[in-house]
Amino acid sequence: MLRGNGAAVSDRNSASLFVSILLLPVVCQINLQAQDVLSNAKFERSLSASAKRVIFDSGAFTGQSTPLPQWDKSYLVSHEIETYQPGAVNVRLYDRSGTRVREAAIWFPGSQRVLVYSAAATSDGRIIAGGTAEKPDGAAAPFIALTDLAGKVTNVIQTKGFFPVNICQAPDGSVWSFGSTGFDENSQPKPGDTLRHFDLQKGEVGSFLPRSTFPKHPAPEIKAYIRCTDDGVIAYSAKTHQYIEMKYADDSPSLYRISSDLPLVGFAVIGSKDVYGYFSRAGNGGLYYLSLDEAAKTATWHAVKGAVGIHTAPGVVVGLWGSDGENLVVSRAEDGAGNTALHWAVLLNK
């Protein structure tokens, strides 16, 4: 059973702040100039024709508190951020056929509200969720939970003083999170590390990247992404323009400054260091890939040929959900409005 950790009201306020930001519209509604779409475009890579196209239930993408889902370990992972009663399903898994194959109602006795910030899938189809359980007295207990194949919570650890806003599972079964240390009564970030490593039996086993690495505002974990690869963990902080990578065997992560401020709304990693992003502004955007300058410790986005432009143009990518082996899982302009289809396609000329 998860018990409250006596967290201060400021921690509960921190949890509510995350919710208000996570529930912002997922597509930026501002003008995108043509030079923004094609900035730094090398056009060295292109995207193949779709090897597979599957229609998915629109409920995986929309809801009162449903953020964008992500493709993870052969499943589309969809979740609700806010839950107010036991038994309410707040995490769902869909397989490659578009079938809803797993669901979980993450809840803890004595809670008034449960927030699920992030969810992931295990290779065998179980669910991992990172969030916070709030009690009526104001206590907030951040947690990482694991379910069985029936969707029942079997393991839960408290992450006291750390909000696991973004999570992924490493090949050894451990969980990594790029998250928040919370804020004090003056809305200042509390000290502590933002990249943490957890064992679901032992609790926290590693802690890296102090909060002081980033500016006080905006919060680095908001509109951020994390992916666990075969040999390391990759995080991306869109708000602070930082790309972060760390090999599992290393003692500290490497940081790269991003040279673009285009609004990132999709992220994927193929292999250990092949990074892709989806950017969108008011009907324009598309698929980009990231290149690193190891000497300067900078990173630059480059457009994928034929996959960037007006969202009604054939070939343009209009959504990026993740990677599946060597494939990117995307949505394409050819589907038009009203169809929620996922496409599997590979990158050419890498």
N, C-alpha and C positions, 0 to 999 in steps of 0.2 A: 504494500500500500504506500502511496505517496503521501508524505506528511508535509505540512507547511513548514518553511524554514525560518519563520519569523522575519521575513524580509521587510524592510521599511516601506512605507507608502510610496516613497520615491521610486522603488523598484516596480511597484504596480503601475505608477505613472509611466515608467519607461516602457512597460509592456503595452500600455495603451497607445503610446507614441508610435511604436512599431506598427500596430494595427492601422492607425490612421494613415501612415505612409504606404503600407503594403496594399491598402485598398484604393490607392490612387488609380485612375484609368491606366490601363496597360499600354495604350498607344498614345504617344504624345500628339496633341492636336495643335501643332504650330507649323509654320511654313518652313519647307525645306528647299533651299536654293539648289539649283543644278550643280553648282560647284561643290556644295556640301556632299551631295550623293556620290560624286565621282572623285572626291579629294583623295590624293595619293594613290590613284588607281594604276596598278601595274598590269592588270589583266593577264597575269601569268597562269591563273587557274580558271577552270570552267567546271560547270556542274553537268553531269551526265543526264540523259533522259531517265525518267522514273522507272526503276526496275519493279516497283510495286506501288500500288495506290489503294488505300483502304479508307472507307468512310467511318468516322467515329461519332459516337453519341455527343451531341452538342453540350450535354450536361457536364462533360469532362472539362469544358472550357469556360462555362458561364455559371454564375450563381451569385447569391447575395454577398458572399465573402470568398469567392473562388479566385485565387491568383492564377497566372498562367501555369499550366501543367508542364511537366518535363519528362522526357524519355530517359529511363534509367534501368539498366540491366534487363532489357527485353520487355519492359512495361512502360506504359504511359501512367505517370503518377499524378493524380489530381487530388486536391484537398480543399477543405473549408478552413478559413483562419479562425473564425469564432464559433464556439459551441456553448449552449446555455443549459443543456440537459443531458442526462445519461441516455445512452441508446441511440443518440443521433449520429449517423454516419458522417465522419469528417475526413476520411482518407479512402481513396478508391484506386484500384489498379486495373488497367485495361491491357489485354495482350495484343499481339501483332494482327489479330483478326478484327480488332475493335471491340472485342467482347469484354464486358466487365467481369473479371474473374476473382477479385478479392476486394473486401471492404473492411473497415475497422471503425469502431466508435471509441475514440480515445477519450477517456473520462476517468476521474479519480473521486472517490467518496469525499464528501465535504466541500467539493468545489462549487463555486458560484458561476464561474466561466472558465473554459479551457481554450487556450489559444494554441493553434498549431501553426508555427511560423514556416516550417519546412518539412517535407516528407521525402522519403527515398524508398527504393525497393532493394531487397536482397536478391541474390542470384536464384534462389529457390522460390521466390515469390512472397516472402514475408514483408512486413511493413515496418519501417523505422520512422519515427516522428520526433521532431524537436519543437518544444513549445513551453508554455507556462500554465500552471494551474493556479487560479485565483480563488481565495476564500472570502466569505462575506466580511471578515474582520480586516481585510486589506492585505493579508499576507499573500505573497506571490512566490511560488515554488517552480523555478525553471527546471525542465526535465528533458531527457532523451528516453524514448520508449521503443521496445521491440515487440512485435506480435508473433503469434504462431500462424500457421496456414489457414486457421479458421478466423483470423482477425482478432483474436483475444490477446491482450497485453500479457506477456510472460516475463519480461525484464524491464525494469525502469531504474534509472539512476537520476539523482538530483544533481544539477550543475550549479550549485549555490554560487551566487555572485556573477553568473555568466548566462546570458540569454543565447541559446543555440539557434540563431536566426537562419543560418544556412548550413545544411548538413549533407554528408555523403559517406558511404561505407567503403572502406579499403578492402583489398583482396583478403586480408587476414581476419576480416569480420569486425574490426574496430571501426569507430566512427570519428570523423573529423568534422569540425565546425568552425566557420568564420562568423563570429557573432559579436555580441555587445557586452560590455561590463556594466551597463546601466548608467543612470544619471543621478546626481545628488539633488538636494532640495533647491539648489540654485541653477538647475538645468546644465550643470557641468559634467562631462564624462568622468566616471570613476576610474581610478587606475587599475591596471590589470592587462592581461594578454588577450588579443582578439582571435588568434588561431589556436585551437585546442584539440587535443587528441584524447579520445575516451575509449575505455574498455567497458563493455556492458556488464561485466562481472566486477571489475575492480574500481570503476569510476575513472576520474581523470588520470592520464598517464603521461601527458605532455602538454606544454604550454609555451607559446611563441608569439612574437610580434606585439610588442606593447602598444596600448591604445595611444600613447604619446607619439607614436610613429606618424599618426594621422592628425589633421587639424581637428579642433574641437567640434566644428560644424563644417560640412554636413557629416552625419554619422556614416562611417565607412561600410557598415554591414547592410545598410539599406540600399535596395536595388543592386545587390551584389549576387555573385554566383560562386559555387564551389563544386569541383569535380574531383573524384578520386580515380587515379589511373593505376596502371599495373605497378608503377615504380615511384609514384609520388602524388602529391595533392596540388591542385591548381585553384586559385581563387581570383576573382576579378571584382574590384570595387569601382563601379561605374561613377559613383558620386565623387570619389576622390581621385579618379583617373589613375588607378594603380593596378598592375597585373602582378600576381604573387604566385610563386611556385616553390615547392620544397620537396626534395626527394625524401622518401621515408627514412633513409639511412643518414640524412644530414642533421646537423645540429641547429640550423637556422634557415629561414626562407630567403629567397632572392626577390627583390622588388624591381619593377620596371615602370617607368613613368609613361603613361599613354599620351600620345600626341594629338588625339582627337577628342572632342567633346560631343560627338554625335550620340543621340539617345539609344542606348543598347537595351533591347527587349527580348533577346534570345541568345543563348550561349551553348556551345558544344565543344568537346575535345575528342579527337580521334587519336588513338595511340597515347604517347606520353607527352607530346608537345605540339600537336597539330590543332590549333585553336581557331574557332569560327564564331562569328557574331552576326546577329540580325539587328538592323537598325531601321527605324520607321519614324517618319514625320509626315502627317497629313497626306496620306496617299502616295508617298514616295519612300524609297528605301531599298533594302535588299540584303544580300548575303556578302559578308566580308571575311577575309582571313587575316590573322595577326602574324606579323614578322617581328623578331626581336633583334635588337642591336646589343650584343653582349658587352661590348666595350663601353658604350654610353649608358647602358642600363635603361634603354628606352624601348617602347613598343609602338608599332604603327599598323593601323588597319588599312587593308587594300581590298578594293572591290573584286568580287568574283565575276568574270566575264559573262555577260548575258543574264546575270542573276540580280542586277540592280537597276532600278528605274521606277517608272510609274506602276502602281500595284495592279493595273489592269493589263499590262503588257505581257504577252506570252514569254515564259521562261523566267520571269521575275519571281524571286522567293518572297513570300508574304508571311512567313512564320518559320521559326527554327525551334525545334522541341528537344533536340539532343542528338546523340549518335548511337548507332547500333552496329557494332563491329566496324567495318570500313565505310559504312553508309552514314550519311547525314539524314535525319528524319526532319522533313520540311513540309511546309504548305506552299502551293504554287498558284500563280495568278490564274492559270487556266481553269481552276475550279469555279471561280466566280463567287458572288455573294450567295450565302445560304447553304453552302456545302462545306462541311468540316472534314476535309480529307487530309490524310498524312501520306507523304510520298517518301520512298527510300531511294536515294541517289548517291553516287560516288563522285568524288572530286577527280578531275582529269588534270594532267600536266602538273602534278605536284613535284 
